[in-house]
């Protein structure tokens, strides 16, 4: 019965994002700074490289900014690169009561404003896809591009009553036993046979140390935000670029039917963390996207 619930929940969640931590410093990031704030909540970040174009990387559910270390090393040679821990995750503060997509979108906008970032390309993994879209709705001046990483797989695709019920049932189980349920879900659906053991251990360790009182409402909010994601994507008036693993099909008909400009690049045979699992291939794909965004700016 549990596997059936997980299966229905997977159908629902994979359409959203196929999704406390101790970031592992790679040596290429600038020292951790906790000066940026949004409504009094400290936001930990790294800031590397110099350029008139900024790449702002936003992590997914239950992880942290350290997952972008390969990208910091690669792209900071040419661009300004900023990575953040979303409030409630990693080394950022937890001193607020709500953990919604709107809250996180405002956090991203605060980072852009307080660090005076220019020509920002937002790159969001997993649930951060919805977050960067939210940020772009309110900052029409500084953001020049949106890139989703293994997310937006089911935009415009009708969700069945069974999948919705499966998600509701999954959330009941998750609230009762967060660690076991979350790790079971990652093991069953977010890793692939090519995902190496060190990546699996790293992710599961971060999931196990995530504060469930923050992670659960974060997840509920991002799923709820999908009800209006078509309108939000259209309202940004920006082309959406995607780098998605090819182990799950991206429903491109929804973009076409709703007139949402997009470009999909698939990375072969990875789990939900292509930036970690195949960093060289991932970086080349992202570099092409950034060049395209700058060309169309």
DONUMAR-405817 format. One record per residue (C-alpha): y negated, z negated, x negated. Coordinates in steps of 0.25 Angstrom, whole numbers, plus 5000, padded with zeros to 4 digits. Layout:
REM residues N
<gunu py="Y" pz="Z" px="X"/>
...
REM end
This chain:
REM residues 297
<gunu py="5000" pz="5000" px="5000"/>
<gunu py="4990" pz="4997" px="4989"/>
<gunu py="4993" pz="5010" px="4982"/>
<gunu py="4990" pz="5017" px="4995"/>
<gunu py="4977" pz="5009" px="4996"/>
<gunu py="4973" pz="5013" px="4982"/>
<gunu py="4976" pz="5027" px="4985"/>
<gunu py="4967" pz="5028" px="4997"/>
<gunu py="4956" pz="5020" px="4989"/>
<gunu py="4958" pz="5030" px="4978"/>
<gunu py="4955" pz="5042" px="4987"/>
<gunu py="4942" pz="5035" px="4991"/>
<gunu py="4938" pz="5029" px="4978"/>
<gunu py="4941" pz="5042" px="4969"/>
<gunu py="4931" pz="5049" px="4978"/>
<gunu py="4921" pz="5039" px="4973"/>
<gunu py="4924" pz="5036" px="4958"/>
<gunu py="4938" pz="5039" px="4955"/>
<gunu py="4932" pz="5020" px="4950"/>
<gunu py="4916" pz="4965" px="4920"/>
<gunu py="4917" pz="4975" px="4911"/>
<gunu py="4915" pz="4974" px="4896"/>
<gunu py="4909" pz="4987" px="4890"/>
<gunu py="4915" pz="4991" px="4877"/>
<gunu py="4904" pz="4995" px="4867"/>
<gunu py="4907" pz="5008" px="4860"/>
<gunu py="4897" pz="5007" px="4849"/>
<gunu py="4889" pz="5019" px="4854"/>
<gunu py="4882" pz="5012" px="4865"/>
<gunu py="4869" pz="5005" px="4863"/>
<gunu py="4869" pz="4990" px="4864"/>
<gunu py="4871" pz="4984" px="4878"/>
<gunu py="4857" pz="4982" px="4884"/>
<gunu py="4856" pz="4974" px="4897"/>
<gunu py="4841" pz="4976" px="4900"/>
<gunu py="4841" pz="4986" px="4912"/>
<gunu py="4841" pz="4979" px="4925"/>
<gunu py="4842" pz="4982" px="4940"/>
<gunu py="4838" pz="4971" px="4949"/>
<gunu py="4840" pz="4961" px="4938"/>
<gunu py="4854" pz="4966" px="4934"/>
<gunu py="4856" pz="4969" px="4920"/>
<gunu py="4862" pz="4983" px="4917"/>
<gunu py="4869" pz="4984" px="4903"/>
<gunu py="4868" pz="4998" px="4897"/>
<gunu py="4868" pz="5006" px="4884"/>
<gunu py="4858" pz="5016" px="4880"/>
<gunu py="4861" pz="5026" px="4869"/>
<gunu py="4855" pz="5039" px="4863"/>
<gunu py="4842" pz="5046" px="4865"/>
<gunu py="4839" pz="5058" px="4874"/>
<gunu py="4830" pz="5062" px="4886"/>
<gunu py="4843" pz="5063" px="4894"/>
<gunu py="4850" pz="5050" px="4897"/>
<gunu py="4865" pz="5049" px="4901"/>
<gunu py="4867" pz="5036" px="4910"/>
<gunu py="4882" pz="5033" px="4911"/>
<gunu py="4886" pz="5024" px="4923"/>
<gunu py="4900" pz="5018" px="4923"/>
<gunu py="4910" pz="5017" px="4935"/>
<gunu py="4916" pz="5006" px="4942"/>
<gunu py="4922" pz="4994" px="4935"/>
<gunu py="4918" pz="4999" px="4921"/>
<gunu py="4906" pz="4999" px="4912"/>
<gunu py="4897" pz="5007" px="4903"/>
<gunu py="4906" pz="5007" px="4891"/>
<gunu py="4914" pz="5018" px="4898"/>
<gunu py="4903" pz="5028" px="4893"/>
<gunu py="4904" pz="5024" px="4878"/>
<gunu py="4910" pz="5038" px="4874"/>
<gunu py="4899" pz="5045" px="4882"/>
<gunu py="4888" pz="5036" px="4875"/>
<gunu py="4893" pz="5040" px="4862"/>
<gunu py="4894" pz="5055" px="4865"/>
<gunu py="4881" pz="5057" px="4873"/>
<gunu py="4871" pz="5047" px="4866"/>
<gunu py="4870" pz="5057" px="4855"/>
<gunu py="4863" pz="5066" px="4864"/>
<gunu py="4858" pz="5058" px="4876"/>
<gunu py="4853" pz="5044" px="4880"/>
<gunu py="4865" pz="5037" px="4886"/>
<gunu py="4865" pz="5025" px="4894"/>
<gunu py="4877" pz="5018" px="4900"/>
<gunu py="4876" pz="5006" px="4909"/>
<gunu py="4884" pz="4995" px="4915"/>
<gunu py="4882" pz="4995" px="4930"/>
<gunu py="4878" pz="4981" px="4935"/>
<gunu py="4890" pz="4973" px="4938"/>
<gunu py="4898" pz="4980" px="4927"/>
<gunu py="4899" pz="4979" px="4912"/>
<gunu py="4888" pz="4971" px="4906"/>
<gunu py="4878" pz="4973" px="4917"/>
<gunu py="4873" pz="4962" px="4926"/>
<gunu py="4880" pz="4958" px="4939"/>
<gunu py="4868" pz="4950" px="4945"/>
<gunu py="4867" pz="4957" px="4958"/>
<gunu py="4874" pz="4957" px="4972"/>
<gunu py="4876" pz="4972" px="4975"/>
<gunu py="4884" pz="4982" px="4968"/>
<gunu py="4881" pz="4995" px="4975"/>
<gunu py="4880" pz="5010" px="4971"/>
<gunu py="4865" pz="5008" px="4974"/>
<gunu py="4864" pz="4996" px="4965"/>
<gunu py="4871" pz="5004" px="4954"/>
<gunu py="4862" pz="5016" px="4956"/>
<gunu py="4850" pz="5007" px="4955"/>
<gunu py="4855" pz="5001" px="4942"/>
<gunu py="4856" pz="5015" px="4936"/>
<gunu py="4842" pz="5019" px="4940"/>
<gunu py="4837" pz="5006" px="4934"/>
<gunu py="4844" pz="5009" px="4921"/>
<gunu py="4837" pz="5023" px="4921"/>
<gunu py="4824" pz="5017" px="4924"/>
<gunu py="4824" pz="5005" px="4914"/>
<gunu py="4829" pz="5013" px="4903"/>
<gunu py="4820" pz="5025" px="4906"/>
<gunu py="4831" pz="5035" px="4906"/>
<gunu py="4827" pz="5049" px="4907"/>
<gunu py="4835" pz="5062" px="4912"/>
<gunu py="4847" pz="5053" px="4916"/>
<gunu py="4861" pz="5059" px="4918"/>
<gunu py="4869" pz="5048" px="4926"/>
<gunu py="4884" pz="5048" px="4923"/>
<gunu py="4892" pz="5039" px="4932"/>
<gunu py="4907" pz="5036" px="4932"/>
<gunu py="4915" pz="5032" px="4944"/>
<gunu py="4907" pz="5024" px="4954"/>
<gunu py="4894" pz="5027" px="4945"/>
<gunu py="4894" pz="5041" px="4951"/>
<gunu py="4888" pz="5035" px="4964"/>
<gunu py="4879" pz="5026" px="4956"/>
<gunu py="4873" pz="5037" px="4948"/>
<gunu py="4870" pz="5045" px="4961"/>
<gunu py="4864" pz="5033" px="4967"/>
<gunu py="4855" pz="5032" px="4954"/>
<gunu py="4851" pz="5046" px="4955"/>
<gunu py="4847" pz="5045" px="4970"/>
<gunu py="4836" pz="5035" px="4965"/>
<gunu py="4832" pz="5041" px="4952"/>
<gunu py="4828" pz="5055" px="4953"/>
<gunu py="4819" pz="5056" px="4941"/>
<gunu py="4828" pz="5052" px="4929"/>
<gunu py="4842" pz="5056" px="4933"/>
<gunu py="4845" pz="5070" px="4930"/>
<gunu py="4861" pz="5071" px="4932"/>
<gunu py="4873" pz="5064" px="4938"/>
<gunu py="4887" pz="5064" px="4932"/>
<gunu py="4898" pz="5057" px="4939"/>
<gunu py="4911" pz="5054" px="4931"/>
<gunu py="4924" pz="5054" px="4939"/>
<gunu py="4917" pz="5051" px="4952"/>
<gunu py="4912" pz="5059" px="4965"/>
<gunu py="4926" pz="5064" px="4967"/>
<gunu py="4925" pz="5065" px="4982"/>
<gunu py="4911" pz="5068" px="4986"/>
<gunu py="4910" pz="5073" px="5000"/>
<gunu py="4925" pz="5071" px="5002"/>
<gunu py="4928" pz="5064" px="5015"/>
<gunu py="4936" pz="5051" px="5013"/>
<gunu py="4947" pz="5048" px="5022"/>
<gunu py="4949" pz="5036" px="5031"/>
<gunu py="4961" pz="5032" px="5022"/>
<gunu py="4954" pz="5033" px="5009"/>
<gunu py="4942" pz="5024" px="5015"/>
<gunu py="4952" pz="5014" px="5020"/>
<gunu py="4960" pz="5014" px="5007"/>
<gunu py="4947" pz="5011" px="4999"/>
<gunu py="4944" pz="4999" px="5009"/>
<gunu py="4958" pz="4994" px="5007"/>
<gunu py="4956" pz="4996" px="4992"/>
<gunu py="4944" pz="4988" px="4992"/>
<gunu py="4951" pz="4976" px="4999"/>
<gunu py="4961" pz="4976" px="4988"/>
<gunu py="4951" pz="4977" px="4977"/>
<gunu py="4943" pz="4965" px="4983"/>
<gunu py="4955" pz="4957" px="4983"/>
<gunu py="4960" pz="4960" px="4969"/>
<gunu py="4950" pz="4968" px="4961"/>
<gunu py="4956" pz="4968" px="4947"/>
<gunu py="4970" pz="4973" px="4952"/>
<gunu py="4965" pz="4983" px="4962"/>
<gunu py="4955" pz="4989" px="4953"/>
<gunu py="4964" pz="4991" px="4941"/>
<gunu py="4975" pz="4996" px="4950"/>
<gunu py="4965" pz="5007" px="4956"/>
<gunu py="4961" pz="5011" px="4942"/>
<gunu py="4975" pz="5012" px="4937"/>
<gunu py="4979" pz="5020" px="4948"/>
<gunu py="4968" pz="5030" px="4950"/>
<gunu py="4957" pz="5029" px="4939"/>
<gunu py="4966" pz="5031" px="4927"/>
<gunu py="4973" pz="5044" px="4924"/>
<gunu py="4986" pz="5046" px="4915"/>
<gunu py="4977" pz="5050" px="4904"/>
<gunu py="4969" pz="5037" px="4904"/>
<gunu py="4972" pz="5029" px="4892"/>
<gunu py="4976" pz="5015" px="4891"/>
<gunu py="4963" pz="5010" px="4885"/>
<gunu py="4955" pz="5016" px="4895"/>
<gunu py="4963" pz="5010" px="4906"/>
<gunu py="4963" pz="4996" px="4900"/>
<gunu py="4948" pz="4997" px="4898"/>
<gunu py="4945" pz="5001" px="4912"/>
<gunu py="4954" pz="4991" px="4919"/>
<gunu py="4949" pz="4980" px="4910"/>
<gunu py="4935" pz="4983" px="4915"/>
<gunu py="4940" pz="4984" px="4929"/>
<gunu py="4946" pz="4971" px="4928"/>
<gunu py="4933" pz="4964" px="4923"/>
<gunu py="4924" pz="4971" px="4933"/>
<gunu py="4918" pz="4961" px="4943"/>
<gunu py="4924" pz="4964" px="4956"/>
<gunu py="4912" pz="4959" px="4964"/>
<gunu py="4904" pz="4970" px="4958"/>
<gunu py="4915" pz="4981" px="4957"/>
<gunu py="4919" pz="4980" px="4971"/>
<gunu py="4906" pz="4982" px="4978"/>
<gunu py="4903" pz="4993" px="4968"/>
<gunu py="4915" pz="5000" px="4972"/>
<gunu py="4912" pz="4998" px="4987"/>
<gunu py="4898" pz="5003" px="4985"/>
<gunu py="4902" pz="5016" px="4978"/>
<gunu py="4912" pz="5020" px="4988"/>
<gunu py="4902" pz="5017" px="4999"/>
<gunu py="4892" pz="5026" px="4992"/>
<gunu py="4901" pz="5038" px="4993"/>
<gunu py="4898" pz="5039" px="5008"/>
<gunu py="4885" pz="5045" px="5004"/>
<gunu py="4887" pz="5051" px="4990"/>
<gunu py="4886" pz="5065" px="4995"/>
<gunu py="4872" pz="5062" px="5000"/>
<gunu py="4868" pz="5055" px="4987"/>
<gunu py="4873" pz="5065" px="4978"/>
<gunu py="4865" pz="5076" px="4985"/>
<gunu py="4853" pz="5067" px="4985"/>
<gunu py="4853" pz="5065" px="4970"/>
<gunu py="4850" pz="5080" px="4969"/>
<gunu py="4858" pz="5081" px="4956"/>
<gunu py="4870" pz="5088" px="4952"/>
<gunu py="4882" pz="5079" px="4951"/>
<gunu py="4891" pz="5081" px="4938"/>
<gunu py="4905" pz="5075" px="4938"/>
<gunu py="4915" pz="5073" px="4927"/>
<gunu py="4928" pz="5069" px="4935"/>
<gunu py="4942" pz="5068" px="4930"/>
<gunu py="4951" pz="5079" px="4936"/>
<gunu py="4962" pz="5069" px="4940"/>
<gunu py="4955" pz="5068" px="4953"/>
<gunu py="4949" pz="5080" px="4961"/>
<gunu py="4934" pz="5079" px="4963"/>
<gunu py="4930" pz="5084" px="4977"/>
<gunu py="4920" pz="5095" px="4974"/>
<gunu py="4920" pz="5100" px="4988"/>
<gunu py="4911" pz="5088" px="4992"/>
<gunu py="4900" pz="5092" px="4982"/>
<gunu py="4900" pz="5106" px="4986"/>
<gunu py="4900" pz="5103" px="5001"/>
<gunu py="4889" pz="5094" px="5000"/>
<gunu py="4880" pz="5102" px="4990"/>
<gunu py="4881" pz="5092" px="4979"/>
<gunu py="4879" pz="5099" px="4966"/>
<gunu py="4890" pz="5094" px="4956"/>
<gunu py="4898" pz="5098" px="4944"/>
<gunu py="4912" pz="5093" px="4941"/>
<gunu py="4918" pz="5092" px="4927"/>
<gunu py="4932" pz="5087" px="4927"/>
<gunu py="4938" pz="5080" px="4915"/>
<gunu py="4953" pz="5081" px="4914"/>
<gunu py="4964" pz="5070" px="4916"/>
<gunu py="4956" pz="5057" px="4915"/>
<gunu py="4955" pz="5045" px="4923"/>
<gunu py="4942" pz="5039" px="4929"/>
<gunu py="4936" pz="5037" px="4916"/>
<gunu py="4934" pz="5051" px="4909"/>
<gunu py="4923" pz="5047" px="4900"/>
<gunu py="4932" pz="5037" px="4894"/>
<gunu py="4945" pz="5044" px="4895"/>
<gunu py="4940" pz="5058" px="4890"/>
<gunu py="4927" pz="5055" px="4884"/>
<gunu py="4926" pz="5068" px="4875"/>
<gunu py="4929" pz="5077" px="4887"/>
<gunu py="4920" pz="5069" px="4896"/>
<gunu py="4908" pz="5069" px="4887"/>
<gunu py="4909" pz="5084" px="4886"/>
<gunu py="4909" pz="5086" px="4901"/>
<gunu py="4897" pz="5076" px="4902"/>
<gunu py="4889" pz="5083" px="4891"/>
<gunu py="4890" pz="5096" px="4899"/>
<gunu py="4885" pz="5089" px="4912"/>
<gunu py="4874" pz="5083" px="4905"/>
<gunu py="4870" pz="5096" px="4899"/>
<gunu py="4870" pz="5103" px="4912"/>
<gunu py="4862" pz="5091" px="4918"/>
<gunu py="4851" pz="5093" px="4908"/>
<gunu py="4851" pz="5108" px="4909"/>
<gunu py="4848" pz="5107" px="4924"/>
<gunu py="4838" pz="5095" px="4923"/>
REM end
